[in-house]
């Protein structure tokens, strides 16, 4: 029997301080047997490792510097991230990317940090998970500069329109991370889902953020992946077993066998 993969979950974050172990156990009980953990900043590294040690068959760490952690000292932070990448094996480089929603002060630095980390993913032969918020032009500008078709990556929490769908499709082996936003009443994502190749869709929660309907307003967690999958079934008119099998196979093709 196939299982679900949550390709993007921050179960190591402080929002799960009171019930972290139980949250992972709930996910496993819901059929979400594999959870990928993208790092955020230097403070989150050890909590992420601790969760991975607790559930070595279910939780798998990534290493990267989140764009919101990029500031005037970003080069020093990147040095620490690179040291970790050299020290051990990770399933991917992440969470990296560009976020210009709240603040554009470090736009140039975010682009440089993103560029460097994509190059590291290439160096270590692992995929990367890209955070994009109000920054598709900047992300595409960097990818156009450094991408090659031997690489693999994903646009985490994809929320673009048809133009962005076509652009992402133009990069070979760049996948679409689909999460709770798909289920939101005002989301236009459901209109472009049919244009996304089935073999490029992976599921994610981005927990503790962006809980899907019918859990919207609550803290998100990996056990909610089936709600996203069921919504995708409705849009694509496909059975749940098929969506589960396809998205899990896609996750393995992108991130490797878990």
C-alpha positions as CSV (number, residue, x, y, z in Angstrom):
1,X,0.0,0.0,0.0
2,X,1.3,3.4,-0.9
3,X,1.7,6.3,1.5
4,X,1.7,10.1,1.4
5,X,4.8,12.2,1.6
6,X,4.7,15.7,3.1
7,X,7.5,17.3,1.1
8,X,7.6,20.5,3.2
9,X,6.9,20.6,7.0
10,X,8.4,22.5,9.9
11,X,7.4,20.1,12.6
12,X,10.6,21.1,14.5
13,X,9.4,24.7,15.0
14,X,8.4,26.0,18.4
15,X,4.7,25.9,17.5
16,X,5.0,22.1,18.1
17,X,6.9,22.4,21.4
18,X,4.0,20.9,23.4
19,X,3.1,17.9,21.1
20,X,5.8,17.4,18.5
21,X,6.1,13.7,19.0
22,X,2.3,13.3,18.9
23,X,2.1,15.4,15.7
24,X,4.5,13.1,13.9
25,X,2.6,10.1,15.2
26,X,-0.7,11.6,14.0
27,X,0.8,12.0,10.5
28,X,2.0,8.4,10.4
29,X,-1.5,7.3,11.5
30,X,-3.0,9.4,8.7
31,X,-0.8,7.6,6.1
32,X,1.8,10.3,5.9
33,X,4.8,8.2,6.5
34,X,7.5,10.4,5.2
35,X,8.1,14.1,6.1
36,X,10.8,16.3,4.7
37,X,12.1,19.0,7.0
38,X,13.4,22.2,5.4
39,X,15.6,24.2,7.6
40,X,14.9,27.9,8.3
41,X,17.9,29.6,10.0
42,X,20.9,28.8,12.3
43,X,18.7,28.5,15.3
44,X,16.5,25.8,13.8
45,X,19.3,23.4,12.8
46,X,19.5,21.5,16.2
47,X,15.8,21.1,16.7
48,X,15.5,19.8,13.2
49,X,18.3,17.3,13.8
50,X,16.6,16.2,17.1
51,X,13.4,15.4,15.3
52,X,15.2,13.5,12.6
53,X,17.0,11.4,15.3
54,X,13.7,10.7,17.0
55,X,12.0,9.5,13.8
56,X,14.8,8.3,11.5
57,X,12.5,6.3,9.3
58,X,9.9,9.1,8.9
59,X,11.6,12.6,9.1
60,X,14.4,13.8,6.8
61,X,16.3,17.0,7.0
62,X,17.1,19.6,4.4
63,X,19.7,22.4,4.9
64,X,19.4,26.0,3.7
65,X,18.8,29.6,4.8
66,X,15.3,30.9,4.5
67,X,15.0,34.2,2.6
68,X,13.5,35.9,5.6
69,X,16.7,35.1,7.5
70,X,18.8,37.0,5.0
71,X,20.1,40.3,6.4
72,X,23.3,42.3,6.4
73,X,25.1,39.3,7.9
74,X,23.8,36.8,5.4
75,X,27.3,35.8,4.2
76,X,28.3,34.6,7.7
77,X,25.1,32.6,7.9
78,X,25.7,31.1,4.5
79,X,29.1,30.0,5.7
80,X,27.5,28.1,8.5
81,X,24.9,26.5,6.2
82,X,27.7,25.4,3.8
83,X,29.6,23.8,6.7
84,X,26.6,21.7,7.5
85,X,26.1,20.7,3.9
86,X,29.7,19.5,3.8
87,X,29.4,17.6,7.1
88,X,26.6,15.2,6.3
89,X,24.1,14.1,3.7
90,X,20.7,15.9,3.2
91,X,17.7,15.1,1.0
92,X,17.8,18.6,-0.4
93,X,18.9,22.2,0.0
94,X,16.1,24.3,1.5
95,X,14.3,26.3,2.4
96,X,15.8,28.8,0.0
97,X,14.3,31.4,-2.2
98,X,13.2,35.1,-2.3
99,X,10.5,36.8,-0.2
100,X,9.6,40.4,-0.9
101,X,6.1,40.4,0.6
102,X,7.0,42.3,3.9
103,X,10.3,43.9,3.1
104,X,12.4,44.6,0.0
105,X,15.4,45.9,1.9
106,X,17.6,42.9,1.2
107,X,16.3,42.1,-2.3
108,X,19.8,42.0,-3.8
109,X,21.1,39.9,-0.9
110,X,18.2,37.5,-1.1
111,X,18.9,37.0,-4.8
112,X,22.6,36.4,-4.1
113,X,21.8,33.9,-1.2
114,X,19.4,32.1,-3.5
115,X,21.8,31.9,-6.3
116,X,24.6,30.6,-4.1
117,X,22.4,27.9,-2.5
118,X,21.1,26.7,-5.9
119,X,24.8,26.3,-6.9
120,X,25.4,24.3,-3.7
121,X,22.5,22.0,-4.6
122,X,24.3,21.5,-7.9
123,X,27.6,20.9,-6.2
124,X,26.2,18.3,-3.8
125,X,23.9,16.7,-6.4
126,X,20.7,17.2,-4.4
127,X,17.5,19.0,-5.2
128,X,16.4,22.4,-3.8
129,X,13.1,23.7,-2.3
130,X,12.3,27.3,-3.4
131,X,10.3,29.8,-1.4
132,X,8.6,32.4,-3.7
133,X,6.5,35.2,-2.3
134,X,6.0,38.3,-4.4
135,X,9.2,37.4,-6.2
136,X,8.5,35.2,-9.3
137,X,10.5,37.6,-11.6
138,X,13.5,37.6,-9.2
139,X,13.4,33.8,-8.8
140,X,13.2,33.2,-12.5
141,X,16.0,35.7,-13.2
142,X,18.3,33.7,-10.9
143,X,17.2,30.3,-12.3
144,X,17.7,31.5,-15.8
145,X,21.2,32.3,-14.9
146,X,22.3,29.2,-13.1
147,X,19.9,26.4,-14.0
148,X,20.9,23.3,-15.9
149,X,18.8,20.4,-16.9
150,X,20.8,18.0,-14.7
151,X,19.4,19.7,-11.6
152,X,16.2,19.0,-9.8
153,X,14.1,21.3,-7.6
154,X,10.7,22.5,-6.7
155,X,8.7,25.7,-6.3
156,X,7.4,25.2,-2.7
157,X,3.8,26.4,-2.0
158,X,3.2,27.2,-5.7
159,X,0.6,30.0,-6.0
160,X,1.3,31.3,-9.5
161,X,-1.0,31.8,-12.5
162,X,-0.8,30.3,-15.9
163,X,2.2,32.4,-17.0
164,X,4.1,31.1,-14.0
165,X,3.0,27.5,-14.6
166,X,4.4,27.7,-18.2
167,X,7.6,29.2,-17.0
168,X,8.2,26.5,-14.3
169,X,7.4,23.8,-16.9
170,X,10.1,25.2,-19.1
171,X,12.7,24.1,-16.5
172,X,13.2,20.3,-16.8
173,X,12.8,18.6,-13.4
174,X,11.4,21.6,-11.6
175,X,8.3,20.5,-9.6
176,X,5.2,22.2,-8.2
177,X,4.7,21.9,-4.4
178,X,0.9,22.0,-3.8
179,X,-0.4,22.7,-0.3
180,X,-3.3,24.1,1.6
181,X,-3.7,27.2,-0.5
182,X,-5.3,25.0,-3.1
183,X,-8.3,24.5,-0.8
184,X,-8.9,28.2,0.0
185,X,-12.1,29.7,-1.3
186,X,-10.5,32.7,-3.0
187,X,-7.5,30.7,-4.4
188,X,-7.1,30.8,-8.1
189,X,-4.7,27.9,-8.0
190,X,-7.5,25.4,-8.7
191,X,-7.9,27.0,-12.1
192,X,-4.3,26.2,-13.2
193,X,-3.9,22.8,-11.7
194,X,-5.1,21.0,-14.8
195,X,-2.3,22.7,-16.7
196,X,0.4,21.3,-14.4
197,X,1.8,17.9,-15.5
198,X,0.7,15.2,-13.2
199,X,4.3,13.9,-12.9
200,X,5.4,17.2,-11.5
201,X,3.0,17.6,-8.6
202,X,4.1,17.0,-5.0
203,X,2.1,17.5,-1.8
204,X,3.1,19.6,1.2
205,X,1.7,21.3,4.2
206,X,4.2,24.0,5.1
207,X,3.1,23.3,8.7
208,X,2.5,25.1,11.0
209,X,1.3,27.5,8.3
210,X,-1.5,27.5,5.7
211,X,-3.8,24.8,7.1
212,X,-6.2,23.5,4.4
213,X,-9.9,23.5,4.5
214,X,-11.6,22.1,6.7
215,X,-8.8,22.9,9.2
216,X,-8.2,26.5,8.1
217,X,-7.5,28.8,11.0
218,X,-5.9,26.0,13.0
219,X,-2.2,25.2,13.3
220,X,-1.3,23.1,10.2
221,X,0.4,19.8,10.6
222,X,1.5,16.9,8.4
223,X,-1.5,14.8,9.2
224,X,-3.6,17.2,7.1
225,X,-2.0,16.1,3.8
226,X,-5.0,13.9,3.0
227,X,-7.3,16.9,3.0
228,X,-5.1,18.5,0.3
229,X,-5.0,15.3,-1.7
230,X,-8.8,14.9,-1.5
231,X,-9.3,18.4,-2.9
232,X,-6.9,17.6,-5.7
233,X,-8.9,14.5,-6.5
234,X,-12.0,16.7,-6.9
235,X,-10.3,19.0,-9.3
236,X,-8.6,16.3,-11.4
237,X,-11.5,13.8,-11.1
238,X,-9.2,11.1,-10.0
239,X,-9.4,8.5,-7.1
240,X,-7.5,9.2,-4.0
241,X,-5.4,6.0,-4.3
242,X,-4.1,7.3,-7.6
243,X,-3.3,10.8,-6.4
244,X,-1.4,9.3,-3.4
245,X,0.6,6.9,-5.6
246,X,1.5,9.5,-8.2
247,X,2.5,12.3,-5.8
248,X,4.6,9.9,-3.7
249,X,6.3,8.6,-6.7
250,X,7.0,12.2,-7.8
251,X,8.5,13.0,-4.4
252,X,10.8,10.0,-4.6
253,X,11.9,10.9,-8.1
254,X,12.7,14.4,-6.9
255,X,14.2,13.7,-3.5
256,X,15.3,10.1,-3.8
257,X,14.2,7.0,-1.9
258,X,13.5,7.6,1.7
